[in-house]
Amino acid sequence: MNTIWALAGVVIKELYRRKDFYVLFVLTALITIAAGSVQFFHDPNIVRYIKDLCLLLIWVSALLITIGMTARQIPAERESRTIFPLLAKPVTRGQVILGKFLGCWLASGIALVFFYVFFTVVTGSHEQSWPLLNYLQAFLLQWVMLGVVTAMVLLGSIIFSAPSANVTICFIVVAGILFLGRHLNVIALHHTGPLRNIIYTIYFLIPHLELFDVRERLVGGWGLVKWLDCALAVLYAAAYTGLFLLLTWLAFRRKSLNI
């Protein structure tokens, strides 16, 4: 376990050394400025629109940071040839996968904390409302969703040869799930034959990441999600995260590390 934490620590330090950390501050500042403009509007509909825009930026920024950071972990180790002394210590390939996953997931959580802290402070100071539990739920649900994404991108880093291809494909897949995943069953009803069965199969196999999106509840002030539902969502995310990590380990143990 110490080995896994050591590997995770290296990944977290990388977040501060690379441009991701500085991009985080820039994006946080932009979100803060956008949220601060709420004070110039008195129409509640405009206020809700700006809050929704800020939360959308948080989701997009967190996905970009998570996918970009995770996609380069294994390929970077191979290109720099540090993977060979790492595995000779001895460190198993399973420990490498778990260490990289844990580091990327924790790093994405740190980034997400910065976004939500600034968002909470700015919106709370202007609206004089501090629904901290609502924001905590939104943070936790988004973070466990990022765990699924992290495991998915790690699998992609074993399958695809170039990190750029992995980033592009994974971002398209994640965006497609978020925007179209919930509608696939309806789309299937408008088709017949094998195509209908294929769409239904995809609908039931993909991780429905949109289940973790509670932006509408935050913007509309609908109150807390039931904690039982949150617990079930966490278990749902854990199941898919475990599945992707298992597939990553199976692919990595058969992967030739020669460049």
Sequence and secondary structure as in RCSB ss.txt:
>XXXX:A:sequence
MNTIWALAGVVIKELYRRKDFYVLFVLTALITIAAGSVQFFHDPNIVRYIKDLCLLLIWVSALLITIGMTARQIP
AERESRTIFPLLAKPVTRGQVILGKFLGCWLASGIALVFFYVFFTVVTGSHEQSWPLLNYLQAFLLQWVMLGVVT
AMVLLGSIIFSAPSANVTICFIVVAGILFLGRHLNVIALHHTGPLRNIIYTIYFLIPHLELFDVRERLVGGWGLV
KWLDCALAVLYAAAYTGLFLLLTWLAFRRKSLNI
>XXXX:A:secstr
 HHHHHHHHHHHHHHHHSHHHHHHHHHHHHHHHHHHGGGG   HHHHHHHHHHHHHHHHHHHHHHHHHHHHTHHH
HHHHTTTHHHHHTTT  HHHHHHHHHHHHHHHHHHHHHHHHHHHHHHHHHHHT   HHHHHHHHHHHHHHHHHHH
HHHHHHHHHSSSHHHHHHHHHHHHHHHHHHGGGHHHHHHT  THHHHHHHHHHHHS  GGGG  HHHHHHT    
 HHHHHHHHHHHHHHHHHHHHHHHHHHHT     
